[in-house]
Amino acid sequence: MNLFDYVRPASVAEAVAAAASPGAAYLAGGTNLLDLMKGGTERPARLVDITRLPGLDRIEMQDDGTIRIGAMVRNADLARHPAFAKACPAVAEALLSGASPQLRNAATVGGNLMQQTRCAYFYDPHSACNRRQEGAGCDARDGDTRNHAVLGWSDSCIATHPSDFCVPLAALDAMVEIEGPEGARETPLTSFYSLPDDTAPGGVDLAPGEMITALRLPRDAASFASHARYLKLRERTSYAFAIVSAAVMLRMQEGVIAEARIALGGVAARPWRSVIAEARLRAGAPDADLFASAAEAALQGAQPSGANAFKIILASRLLIRALERAAEGTPARMPALPASVFASDTGVSAHV
């Protein structure tokens, strides 16, 4: 076991100061970090425990229509918050499709954004991985590539971002609030993650010591509530990361799509927002041809990074199905199998 210091600060300012030292890491729910430490993938010199910091566990439905979610809010608590689930049903469905109930009870909103890729070569300290050690190479390129990226990848990294939660957040223009040694700042979630290029594997937009303090959804997020779905294709419905996933939110007016939001998961190193597909849907009447055209636009430029060309086809088909279900309307009740392609089209559970 790697020796490390353990610090429990009493305020955000103390936490930022403690985490500014080299090799420090924040400890929240620990559902990803502790696994990485056990396997030797992460070896922090200091753990800064932020689980008891005041004010970071609030869900605030604000008067101006914006929604502010503290970084220490548990995934399960957010998904089951009545006002939030009503305003952002696709986000709640994404949360309930992720991990197991036990993990959702422990995992936090901020930690969800910070979770590492599930690439097996990243987790194996004996494999070359640019994410773990920049310049080491990428053993995944000549390895098992089935679940790797088909959009935005480079030879330096073909890993995908694992979060369900972040996919609808990206579609809804979520903002990330950050506190650091230089003060407070915020950044769009879509800019929080950088894609790999020829020399670097990509990563998160955080300087040493900086900490996520909250997420904020804009006032128009709730305007998509009546036509919002998240679908996730996975190896097993009970508990698995997405092979591909899709978040679709539509605002309908007199049978026509007035505005659309689309994002894909499991296809790139970050949630893949497609404004091109959104524009193609705008002012159109929902039908099979329009949805096929939007799916083609969303996967524009997609290329296999190995033996995963099938993911492009799957992502297109899943997006079309998500568009169909969003056009039908948000279900009156959460599906018995949240985000599953096996749930009924209406999503209304037959179970009591």
Buried (B, 14 or more C-beta within 10 A) or exposed (E): EEEBEEBBBEEBEBBBBBBBBEEBBBBBBBBBBEBBBEEEBBBBEBBBBBBEBEEBBEBEBEEEBBBBBBBBBBBBBBBBBEEBBEBBBBBBBBBBBBBEEEBBBBBBBBBBBBBBBBBBBBBBBEBBBBBBEEEEBBBBBEBBBEBBBBBBBBBBBBBBBBBBBBBBBBBBBBBBBBBBEEEEEEBEBBEBBBBBEEEBBBBBBBEEBBBBBBBBBBEBBBBBBBBBBBBBBBEEBEBBBBBBBBBBBBBBEEEEBEBBBBBBBBBBBBBBBBEBBBEBBEEBEBEEEBBBBBBBBBBEEBEBBBEBEEBBEBBBBBBBBBBBBBBBBBBEEBBBBBBBBEBBEBBEBEEE
